[in-house]
């Protein structure tokens, strides 16, 4: 596996379907979905740790 700088990853993600078919595109979609779920959970749950004194 080649090492790519962090700035090049969006370009690789955009061209994933053209390079190796739907397998790479599916990986990109799953990663974006997991990151989105984590951010949504963080946003919804961040209010529960505030204490009302």
N, C-alpha and C positions, 0 to 999 in steps of 0.2 A: 504494500500500500504506500502510495506516495504521500509525502508531507506537503500540505498547501498552507500558505499563510492565511490567517483569519479573514483578511480582506477579500480573498479570492473565493471563499465558500459560497457567498450568494450567487456568484456567477456559475459556480459548479452546480449549485442546486437548480438554477434556472435551465441549465443545459442537460440535466440528468436524463430526461426522457429521450433526448436525441442520441445520447451516447450509448446506453445499454438497454433501452426499452423501458417497460413499465416497472421493473423490479426496483431500479434506483428511484424512480418517481414515487413509488409506494413508500420507500424508506423516508424520503423527504417529507411526504405528507404525514406519516406517522410521527416523525420527530416534531414537526410543527404542531400537530394536534396535542402531543404530550406536553410540550412547552406551554401551549395555550391553556390546557387544563390546570397545570401547576400555577400559572399566573392568575387564573380565575379563582382557584381555591385560596391563594394567598390574599387576593383582593377581598374575597368574601369573609375570610376568617380573621383578618387583621383587626377587626373591631372588637373581637371577643376578649382580647387581652387588656383592654382598657378598663381601669377600675373607676367606678363612680363613687367618690367619697362624699 
